[in-house]
């Protein structure tokens, strides 16, 4: 790995350091293409979790599992007449200082609910089997009991969330990088070097796939492709191969909203999510309009 000593210049913010790392690196890549690559870096909200108890987490704060903090008038989302399982809540005021592109509302809370298929058993990814709900006022929240006939085996142990500054670059199979991949054999070296550098200066754990916004950190291929496959309801290899043009076009319309890592040892989401990471994608126009009704979900795992 090749680092320039200038990246540690006094007074530089982390984004400048990362860009400088790319531009000053000694890989055999044209300066203009290094600049092009550096412009793909996205501010990302990192997520750390700590095992906790519900009574140790203040009402309205960000957390995974436990009982949700909801407004009194909340209508619990359902699938096939059965209540969805509460997975997480994200307090937007807590993370707003890391949302440097001002993409999210400054106040309020986003809830994640997913249906559990009891026969499989596991999280179900079908239309209406998951729901992200945005509520704009955290002052009217109350820690609620679960609905009557709730699937109590799906109650997850609570974990407190802490946010931190991070950065991401597109997945190495993302359409944004294809030209650079084709042009340079050494591009992957620069790519890996950049991610290692990001991990080092932001204390990002490369095995922790929790995050809010930014580019997808995929376990398999770029998750925006998975979003496109979900929208097209592709189920066979022949469908996948025959619809490459449509998949490519659709993959460009989504961005990552939230990544929820089921393999996080501070939670027990793994009992229905296994080693998977759950990715929620949204169209930028919907995010700008605060419309979370069209969020799309995908799973990736090892």
N, C-alpha and C positions, 0 to 999 in steps of 0.2 A: 504494500500500500504506500502511496506517495503523498505526503503532506507538505504543504508550503508553510514555512515559519510565519509568513505574513498573515495567516488566518487567525493568529492570536493577537492581532493588533489591538491595542487598548481602545476601548470605546465602541467597537463594532458590536452591533446586535447579532443575535444568532443567525438570522436570515442572511445577513451580509457575510457572515463567516462561512456559511454553507456555499453561497454563490462564489465567494472568493476561492474556496477550496476547489470547486469545479474549474473555474477559469484558470487558476494558477497550477493545476495539476499537470504532470508531465506525460500524460497519456497522448498517444499519437492521434489527436483529434483536432480538427481545425478550430481556431479561436471562435469563429462565428457560430459553430455548432455547439461549442461549450456554453456560449452565451444563450443559445436557443434552449439547451437542456436546463440551464440554471433558472430560466424563466418558468419552467414547469413545476418548480417547488411550490407546494401549497402549505400555508399555515394550517396546523391541525391541532385539535384539542385532545391532548393525551388524557387517559383515564387510568387512575390507580384505585385499587380496592383494598379495604381492610375488613377482616371479619368483625362482626359486631353483633349487638342485640338491638331489637327495635326500640326499646326504651332508652338506648344510648344515642339514638339518632333523632335529632330535633325534627318535629313535624315540618314537612315541606322541603327538607334537604334531599340532595341526590342520593340514591341508593339502588342496589339490586336486591330483589327479594323482600321478604317481610310482608307487612300489611301496607297497602297503598295509602297515601295521604290525598284525599279527594274532596271536591266541593260537595255540599249536602245534596245538591240537585243532580249529581252525576248519574248517568244512565250506563250501567255496566255493559260493555260490548259482548255480543253473543255470536256463536256459530252453531248452526243446526239446533237452535233453542237452548244451547248450553253456554254458560259463562266462560269467556276466555280466561286464561291464567295470567295473573299479574306477574311481570318479569322485572321491570325496572322503572325508575322515574328519574328525570334529569332536570334539575333546577337551573333555568337558563341564566338567572342572575349570577349564580356561582361561577359559571363558565364564560360569561360575557367578555371578561378582560382578555381572554385568549382567542376570541372570535374577532381577529383583527381585520377581516374583510366585511364585518358587520352583516353576516348572512342570516343569523338567527334573531328572533325577537330578544330584546334586552331583559324582558321579565316574563314570568310564567313558568310552566312546567310541561315537559313532554313525557307521556306514559307509554310503556310498551306492554301490550297484551298479546299472547299467542295461545292458540288452542292446542291441547294435548290429546293426541290420538291414543286412547287407552288400549286398543288392540295391538298396536305396533310394539311397545308404546314409545311415543316421542312427539316432538313438536311437529305440527302439520303445516305444510306450505301449500295451501289452496286459497282460492279467492274467498275473501271474508273470514279466513281462519286466523287472521292476525289484524291488529289495529294499533296505530299510533294516534294518540289523542293529545291535542294541545289545549291547555287551559291557561288563560292569560293573567290570572290573579292568584298568588299563593297565600294571600291574607285570609281567604275564606276556606282554607283546607282543614280537614280533620282526619285523623287516622281512623280508617274505616274497618269494620268487620267484613268478612267475606260474605257474598250472597248466599241465600238458602240453596242447598244442593251443590255448593261449590265443590270442585274436585280437590279435596284437602291434601291428597298426596302430592299435589302440584304446588303446595306452598313452599317457597324456597327460603333457605336461611338468609338472613339479611347481611349485606355487606355495604359499608359506607364508601362513597365515591369521593375521590379527590382529583381535581383537574390540574393539568400542567401544560406549559407551552411545548409544542412539538411541531414537526414538519414532515411531510411525506412527498414522495415523487410517484409518478404513475407506475403501476405494476409493470414488470418487465415485458409482459405480453400485451400491454395496452396499445391501442391504435396510435396514441400520441408519440410513441417511440419507434414506430416501424421504420421510418426513414433513417433514423440514426443507427438502428440495428443493422440495416442492410448496407449502410455506407461504411461502417467500421467494425472490424473484428475485435478491436479492443474496447468497444463500447461497454460491454458487460463488466469489464474491469473498473471503468469509471463509475458505472451504476452501483456496483457493490461497494466500492470505496466511499461513494457519497452516502449510502445508507449507513455504513459503519460509522462514518463521521457524525451523521445526524444522531445516531443512537448514543454516541459518546458525549456530545455536548448538551443533549436534552435529557439524558438519562432514560431514554426510551428503551424498554425491554423488548427485544425482537421476538420473544416468545409470547408476549401479551398483545392480543389483537383487539382489545377494547380501544375505541376512539370515537370522536365526534367530528364530522366534516373531514376535509382533506381528501387526498387520493386513497383509493382502496389499497389496503395491505392484504393481498389475497393469499390464500393457502394453496390454491391450485391456479388456474388461469385467471385473467383479469375479471373481477366480479361484474363489471359493467356488461360484459358479454353474457353472463348468467342472467342479469336483469332482462336483457333482450330476449334470451331463450324463454324465460318465464312469461314474458308478455306475448310471445308468439306460440306459447304452449307446445314447444317442441319436445317430443318424447322419444323419437328414434334417430339413429345415426343418419339415415337417408334424408330425413327432414332437416337435420342440422346441415348436411352437406348441400342440399338443394336451396337453402335459404340463407346462404352466406352473405349475400348483399343486403338483405333485410336485417339480419343480425348486426352487421357492421353499422348500418345507418341508425338502428335503434340504440345501440350501445353508446352512441355519442350524445344521447339526450338525457342520460341519467348522471347523477353525482351521488357520492356516498353521503348519507345523513348520519347514520349511527352504525357502529360495529359493536356487537355484543358477544364476548368470548365465553362460550360455555365451559371451556376447559380451565377457566380461572379457578385455582384451588381455594380462593377465599369465598367462593360461592358454591352452591351445589346444583347449578343449572345443568351440570353434566348428567344428572339422573334422567333427564329427558332430551338433552342436547348433545350428549356424548362429547366428543372432542371437537365438535363443530364450532365455527364462528358464524353468527347470524348477521347478515348485512342488510341494511335498509337503504334503499335508493330513492331519490326524489328528483323530479325535474326542476331545474333552476327557477322556472317561472312559477311553479307551485310553491317553492320555498319563499320566493319574494312576496307572494300573495298570502303567505301563512296558511296555505292549504295543504294539510297533511292527510287528506282523504285518499290520495292516489299513490301513496308510498308503496313501493314494491319490495318484496323480501326474497332473499336467496340464502342458501346454506353452502358452506364449504368446510371440509374437514380432511383429516389425514386418514 
